[in-house]
Amino acid sequence: VVITGATPAKKSGNVWEYKLGKGTYTLVVSCEGYVTQVETFEVRNANITKNIKLGLGKNPRYDLTVKVMTYGGLPLEGATVTIENQPAKGTQANVTTFSLEPGAYSVKVSKAGYGSQTVEVVVKDRAVEQQVTLLRKFRVTFDAKGGRFTDGTKTLEKKVEEGKQVEEPAEPIRNSFDFKGWTLDGTKYNFTEPVTRDIVLEAKWEKKI
């Protein structure tokens, strides 16, 4: 008996007890020689009791198709798509297909130069298609331009996923100068803008009078 995202608080014989907060959950009940049951339910303001009956038989299999895409919505080839103990049925371009029995599965998707993703997928009584978007990782370098950061370094580097914003670091310091912000290619940088490439941000200084 498995409830996705939860750990049993108590088990006695054929009874499992879970402590769950409000939300939607997927229950998977399986036993060798019996047909697996998958059910989605919602926890609101009261205790729930589920009586699950398993019938003898062999589990059917359904296709899970995983499509890997870029941030811009284009197909991304060359990614690695895996499910633990489940061999892929086939891979073509940006599409990987698995043949799975009913249940809940963790699908891991990765590619060099991109941030990895793990998505939870439930296969119940039909084929499932899952789209996964991988984001490139960009390097943002902060150059203190004659100043230093609090740790004494002259540059600071951060890795940022595509489409996300970079967090502004603590202000650098420079003797006899006031810090006036960060610039990109000579223009004041807007930290609310998403990062879409490797960039170098330079400190702007004004000499104290």
N, C-alpha and C positions, 0 to 999 in steps of 0.2 A: 504494500500500500504506500503510495507516494503522493504527496500534495506538493506541487511545484512551489519552491521558495519557502518551505516550512519543514520543521523537524518534529517528529512525534514527541509529545510530552510524556506519554504513557502507552504501554502495550500490554495487553492481557489476553492470551489465547488468540481468538480471531477478531479482537476489538482493538482499534487504534484510536488514541485520543490526541487531538492537536489543540494548541492554543493559538488562535488566529485573530488578527486585527481585522477591522472592516476592509473589504475589498473583494476582488474576484480571483478565484483560484481554480486550478485544474487538478482533479483527482484521477489517479491512474492505479487501477487494481489489476494485478497480474499474478498468475500461478501456472507453472508448467503443466501442460495438458489441457488448459482451459483457455477460453477466449478472453482476451484482455478487455476490460471495461474502462472507458475514458469519459469523464463527466466534468463539465464546468459549472461552478456554482458561486453564489455571492453571499458573503457574510455581512449582515447588517447589524441588528440590535438584539439578536437572540441566539441561543445555542442551536446547533444543527446536528441532527442524527441522519446518517446515510446508511441505508441497508442495500448492500451490493450483492447481487447473485451472479456467480460465474457459471457459464455453461461449458460442458465438455466440448472440445473441438480444437481445430487448428486456426491460428490467427491468420486473417487475410493480410496482404501487404499492399501498401499504397505508395505511390511515388511522391517524394519530396524533391521539388526542383528549387535550387538556390541560384539566383541571378545576382552577380556581383557588378555594382555600378560605381561610377565616379561621382564626385560632388556635383558635377555639372549634368548628371543624368545620362552619361554615356557608358556603354558596356566596357568593363575593365577585365581584360584577359590576363592570365598568368597568376591569378590568386590561388592560394591553397585553401580548400574547403574540407573540413573534417568533422566527423561525428565519432566519438569514442566507440570502438568495437563495431563500427558499421562501415563496411567498405562501400565506396561509391559505385553506383551502377554504371556511370559514364560521365565524361566531361567533354564539353565542346565549347570552344571560345570562352565566354564568361559564364557558362551554365554548367552546374554540376547536379547530377540526379542521384538520389538514393532510393532504394526500395525498403520500406520500413513497416514493421508491425505497429499497431496502435500504441501510443505512448507519448511521453514528453522527452524531448531531445535538446541537447546543447550543441549548437552549430558554431564552430570556430572558423573564422575567415581571416586570412592574413596575406600580406604581400610586402616584399621589401620596399622601404620608402613610404609605407602607409601605416597608419594606426590600425591595430587589430580590432576585430569586433567579435563578440560572442552573443548570439541571440538564442532565445528559448523558443522552440517550436513544438506545437502539439499536433500530433497526427491522430485523427479520430476515426472517421468512417469514409474518407475520400482523399483524393490527391490534394497536395498542398503546394503552393508556390510562395517562396519567401525571397524578397529582394533585400540585399544587404549593400549599404553604401560605405565604401572605404574612403577615408580622408588622408590626403598626403600630409606629411609632416614638413613644416618649413622652419628654417633657422632665422631667428631674429637676433641680430648682434647689436648691443648697445656700446657705442664707443664714447668714452668720457672726454675725448679730445683735449688732453692736457690735465684733466681732473682725475679723481680716483673714487671708486666706490667704497662703501664702508669696510669691505674686507681688504682694501688696499690694491685691488686689481684695477687695470685701466679699461678693461672690456668685460662685458657680461653677455652671456649667450642663453637664449631660451628657445625651446622647441614648441611650436604651436601647430595644432591641426588646422588643415585647410578650412577657411570660412569662419574661423574663430578669432577672437580678439586677443592681442597680447597684453598682458598686465604690465602697467608702468612700474618700473623698479623704484627703489628709494633714490632720492636725488643724489647725484655725485657731488663731491666737494672739490674746490680748487682755490688755493690761496689768492687773495686779492681780486677774486671774481665772483659775481652772482650768477647762479644757474638760471637760465631763461627757457628751459624746455628742451624737447627733442625734435630734431628735424630729419626729414627724408628727402634727399636730393635738394637740400637747401630750403625746403618748405616745412613749416610747422606740422608735425605729425598728429593725426587725429586717431586717438586710441579707441574710438568707437567703431572704426572701420575694420572689416575682416581682413586677415592676412591671406594673401593669395600667391605669395612667392617669397623666396629668401630676400631679406632686406637688412640693411645696416642703418641704424638710427644714430645720429651724431648729436652730442650735447652742444647746446648753444650757450655761450658765455658773454657776460658783459662786465667790463673792468670796473671795479669799484672806484668811486671818486674820493 
